């Protein structure tokens, strides 16, 4: 299986630079077993059934992009995830300049410092921050780590601060937004509830690895970056209750899907907490999710491979060709698709 097998050509003007306003006015391509239908996100209640359950990722994006200094050297830092020993794993530009034991200062907050506790061969570092309140320090010194295809020469805008956060974001820790969730508004959530569609919250903190391209051509040699997640007992009970009543599990976003499938790896969904590096490719046997709401993903990306695994490669190639021809907007601030799982 080669990365080139998951390539496609996208005109650059189809890459969304700003979200639809209001959020639920975004277009929605319903990829069903019997064909494709052009809708809008506002139509979602009519596309689902009473007793279905939406599972959403309530992670909250932190300002994870930092400018560090070691003496006169300027080093770009993108936080990834906290580690069990209290350090933070981070990606570092100019990482060759760093050595274990180096102490970094940070632009924007003269009180913030961090020691390099470890280095990875691939440019990752573990940082031990010297601060009593890291969240407050990040608000002063950090910026949103927007995807590189969103053109912000002067950095994230004030609008990005709200646009790049779901309306139900609650648990701080993500570097990137779970972008399928960006389409929801309070009014849409109310309409779904009135239709009898449940909503369950889980948490997966999207890491900095989501921005990294696949290295190499052999897909099965790729290793996913680990991301932290948690599914509580109440969430599991609500999902299992919906299934028992004949409802479908609708994952909002690939992050939610990967977390659910990690927690149901043996065929039974159970409470779970930890790190997942689950890599979903065509041939994967899905245990927990029946439908997937997701944005349109980059060519040759692990996320495009995931949707091909979920809905079928031929169907997804047809869906993406249709979306390009019909003028859909792609990637994080773009339009959405609602995928029905291919028959096993």
Order of alpha helices (4+ residues) and beta strands (2+ residues): beta-beta-alpha-beta-beta-beta-beta-beta-beta-beta-beta-alpha-alpha-beta-alpha-beta-beta-alpha-beta-alpha-beta-beta-alpha-alpha-beta
